[in-house]
Amino acid sequence: QVQLVESGGGLVQAGGSLRLSCAASGSIFSFNAMGWYRQAQGKQRELVALIARGGSTNYADSVKGRFTISRDNAKNTVSLQMNSLKPEDTAVYYCNAPGRITWGQGTQVTVSS
């Protein structure tokens, strides 16, 4: 079973940038799509960005124009470039394929005002 390990989180001031990475232990090409999700304290996990195998992307309205998702099928990685960060972006971020029930540990992103 493919395992996913997220990294790149940290503490950043509002307006700053972070780049998250997701490394897979096996091929991600078998997944039709890969996504970045986030879960803020006390809230449900939500989908932030999605990228299809062919490269088409979708974003939550709250991050459109600020976040960019990308994938490298050869390297089995998925990345999330986050710019113009806001305090409301504070959450634990996870990568996963839609419908997959196994989740990684996630990476904490904290944006200070």
C-alpha positions in Angstrom: 0.0 0.0 0.0 1.3 3.4 -0.9 2.2 5.6 2.0 2.2 9.4 1.8 4.4 11.6 3.9 3.8 15.4 4.1 6.4 18.0 4.9 7.2 21.6 4.5 4.9 23.1 7.1 5.9 25.7 9.7 5.2 29.1 11.2 4.9 32.0 8.9 3.6 35.6 9.1 0.5 36.6 7.2 1.4 37.4 3.6 4.2 34.9 3.6 4.7 31.7 1.6 5.3 28.1 2.2 5.7 25.1 -0.1 4.4 21.8 1.0 5.6 18.5 -0.4 4.1 15.0 -0.4 6.3 12.0 -1.0 4.7 8.7 -1.9 6.3 5.4 -1.2 5.0 4.0 -4.5 3.6 5.2 -7.7 1.0 7.9 -7.6 0.2 7.5 -11.3 -2.3 4.8 -10.4 -4.4 7.5 -8.7 -6.7 9.4 -11.0 -6.3 12.5 -8.9 -4.3 13.7 -5.9 -5.4 16.4 -3.5 -4.3 18.6 -0.6 -6.6 18.7 2.3 -6.6 20.7 5.5 -8.1 20.4 8.9 -8.3 23.4 11.3 -8.7 22.8 15.0 -12.3 22.1 15.7 -13.3 21.9 12.1 -13.9 19.2 9.5 -11.2 18.3 7.0 -11.7 20.1 3.7 -10.4 19.7 0.2 -8.1 22.6 -0.7 -6.7 21.7 -4.1 -7.0 18.8 -6.5 -4.9 17.8 -9.5 -5.9 15.1 -12.0 -3.4 12.6 -13.5 -3.3 14.7 -16.7 -2.6 17.9 -14.8 -5.9 19.7 -14.6 -6.5 21.5 -11.3 -9.3 22.6 -9.0 -9.2 24.8 -6.0 -11.4 25.7 -3.1 -12.7 29.3 -3.5 -10.8 30.3 -0.3 -7.4 29.6 -1.9 -7.9 30.4 -5.6 -5.2 32.7 -6.9 -3.0 32.0 -3.8 -2.3 28.3 -3.9 -0.9 26.2 -6.7 -0.9 22.4 -6.7 1.5 20.4 -8.9 2.5 16.7 -9.3 5.5 14.9 -10.6 4.4 11.4 -11.5 8.0 10.3 -12.2 9.2 11.4 -8.8 5.9 10.4 -7.1 5.5 13.7 -5.4 2.7 16.2 -5.1 3.4 19.8 -4.0 1.4 22.8 -2.8 2.8 26.3 -3.2 1.0 28.6 -0.8 1.4 32.4 -1.2 -0.2 35.3 0.5 -1.0 33.2 3.5 -3.7 34.3 5.9 -4.3 33.4 9.5 -7.4 31.4 8.4 -5.1 29.1 6.5 -3.8 27.8 9.8 -4.4 24.0 9.8 -2.9 20.6 9.5 -2.4 19.9 5.8 -2.6 16.4 4.3 -2.2 15.0 0.8 -4.2 12.0 -0.4 -6.1 10.6 -3.3 -9.9 11.2 -3.1 -11.7 8.3 -1.5 -8.6 6.8 0.0 -9.2 6.0 3.7 -5.6 5.9 4.9 -4.2 9.3 5.9 -0.6 10.4 6.7 0.4 12.4 9.7 0.0 15.7 7.9 2.1 18.9 8.3 1.2 21.8 10.5 0.9 25.2 8.9 0.5 28.2 11.3 0.0 31.7 10.0 0.4 34.5 12.5 -1.3 37.9 12.1 
